[in-house]
């Protein structure tokens, strides 16, 4: 009740005038060049907001996580319980909610203080993390290598290639088309002669196994007819099951507002775990726009359907999601949307990952190394850029998760493969620090990947989006441009030990040459006081 009452009061946010003509609309007029970050993860590379930016998350999650939240570098917080649309024009920020449950607060004077207030107030941390193996070792997804031909022989061959070429075992994700049909969640016997033996073999090699799943049901199938008769699918205006078009065709769609549909879906997953000893699941789809215009057993906005799908993953510690709504602070593995095999998309990884953490999703994965958009790897569609694969691996090496799909040993020459393995070794050297940050995030909610502005406020770093902090101690500045190895690095105040063994004093701007097999990063040296306090 306090928050609702507060939302009705006139409010002056630092340095800005807030016009409160309605409970579902806020207009903020900048007077001091305040920077804002909005909760559309796919647009992380467009943050902080610039003139002309607009977005509407009422029925669109932009193929990635969204959060009804805005934060500023002066400690300002705007939160809406309902989807909103925003526009930033000539320094004026306009936020209009579909409902009347909007809250704005002054939480201090920095981006970090704004985040900590928002996290504690609107999406408090659960105290839990997803399965530790997602962070402690690289992940491997079979999609790019096998695409729609997922099969037992080639999956075991892929796993063997991982170990034979010096990569450590980790989570192995078997992607789409392992199943008999969408909704018939059992192994296709024509492709998998003995899935239990396959998974047993993978376990013995040190892997944990995840399976790709989705909320779609192939139409006019036995499962579809059964679920329709039980009213477990969303419907159209006529009351018949809605046929929703998605990237693999047209299907029925489970209605997770109905607890019986949730129970049915969970029973399919539990069957896979008890029968074949599957360890977890990659929960694909769940995008809010699939639910636009459909009817459900309980009337909720399209975004809430994404949230309900996300809640299912809480029962499975080994999980991954791409689409999400309002599940910040929960032990869910979140990945960025599919990126193309291009330098342009590589340059989006750092700002998108920064925004993912700022919006309460710290357990995050920066898509697949070299790009997860499979059309980039089809014969004749592109030429594999070996340098891009290496720099992509380096960029991910000191992020919370690191995921391979295209087999590096198949597409790289000996020198480039060696460079990728070196990036994996850099991650291994910092594994305990990454796990420490992940554990802290489960308690405090703080991002693992942090922006320069977050850690070093009001020092002119608000627009630095091509380097990041891993916690407060490691500065990572991956090479994101092809062909040069040149790297400009902003080093904050303090003493920093570089990847090349040199000691740098900040604040400074460095111009460095980074070799093909080097990841540009710096570790902050402890002061005498910090050492004495340990």
Phi, psi and omega in degrees: 000326179298315182294320179296317178296320181299324183293344182268353183272147170301147186221132174250109177275147188316117173073008184222154176260126177255118178267121189245064183283341179209152182290344181252018181215134178229134174238124180243122179257113182293138174233357185218028177059038176295139179260141183235143173240130183246154190279049174242096191300323180299340181257019181305324181289351177261007181259151354295164186303141177236167184304130178094356180289140174209152178200155179222111183260017182294322177224024186214121175259009178052037176062021180206190180289144171229156180214132183282064191218142168229139179233148176240163178280006174246020174086014182271143181228130170236124180230141175232134175288344183242160178301153181220170169239146183230155175212135179239109187224121178050045177082357180259126178259122178243128179234123181232120184266150176290333178249195182241029182245067178251141182228139175225142188216156171253111189251012183140212184232007184227165176297320180297316179295323177297314180298312184299322177294313181299316181299311182294325187274320191247334178215066183299148183290145184278343186086001182241158174237160167297176181308132184301331183296337177299333184256326190282336180224160174299156175255158180224125181244134187278002190299304187296322182287321188247338183045238185275007178251051176293127181205158188298316183298312184284332176293316177295324177295318178298315179297321178296320178298324178302308183288320183296334183258015171090010177269144180283150174294149178204213175283131176248118180260119174269118191269190189307139174094020167281336190273166177292320182194165174290114184104335175259085191273075172217156182297139174290112187294337178288337182254336184232100183287329182208077184298328179295319178293322178300312182291325176298319178296317179296319177299318181295334178274358176101005180270152160251149191243128174247149176243141176287134175219166179208168182270010182272153180231123180302130185289153177055033173254169179300317179296317179301313182296322179294314181293324178296318180296331180268003179060044180254007178246149174293154185238167172267189185294339180278350183093355176275154178306130180288138174259114186256131178272132178220187190293344178250022175122226183225132187212165166285168187220127181297144180258094184280002168284346178263114181305331180291328176291321176299315180298319180297313182297316179297326179295327178292318180292319180295325176300316180296323180288317183284329184274315186247355180067036172297143186267332183186190190217142169265109183271098181267170182063214186082008181296142185297329184292342175292339184260005181290123176086358180270163178252140181231169181294334175232123183289115178223157175297155179307323182299326184293330176300321177297319179297318180295322176296319178298326181296333180296324181295342180296342179275355186227100185303333177264097187216162173210137176229152171248319180260135183202154177216121171056041175241029177300147177083357183263157183280065181240133174281122182244135177242158176290159176295162185302131179251146179282163176279077184207154177293327179300314180286330174300322182291348178274344187299312184296306180296325178293319178293322176300314182292324178303316178292320180296335181265012173093014179243077186281339185269075197240153180234131184275047181062193186271146182296126183087355180111140180253001179280106194295336180296338178293342186247005178290148180304129178083352183275333181196167174255131180295126178262105185296323178296321179298319177299315181296311182293329176294317177297320179295320180299323183275343191303326180246035169256169184304322179228160181218118188234124173264153169221293173301134185286114182302324183290342179274327189250351184251148171283176187301318183292315181290324176297320178298323179294321178294316178297326177294322177297321177297322179292325176299318178298316181300322179297334183248016184302316183294325178292318178299314180296325177297316179294321178299316179296320178295322179298324179296337180264312186262340184085351186296146178298152171279312173270125186232147178283162176300321180295325181296317185272326184234077188291148171058037176241018177085021184256007187299333182258008178280109183230019176244012172212161184211166175257133168266103192066213179255001192246335184243124177260126183243126181229075184294152175285124185239006178244142184274148166085351186243321186073007179277144182211122172267128184233130173268117181253121181287181179301143179122180177257130186231126178269119185278166177301336181267008178087352182277153178257129181241142178255127178253165007282143181200161172241119186256146171244110189238155169252123185247120181296162183303328184260017183247140169257125182278109177209163186220140177248132182288130178283138178288143172281167179299323179294317180296320179295319181293331182283345180286000000 
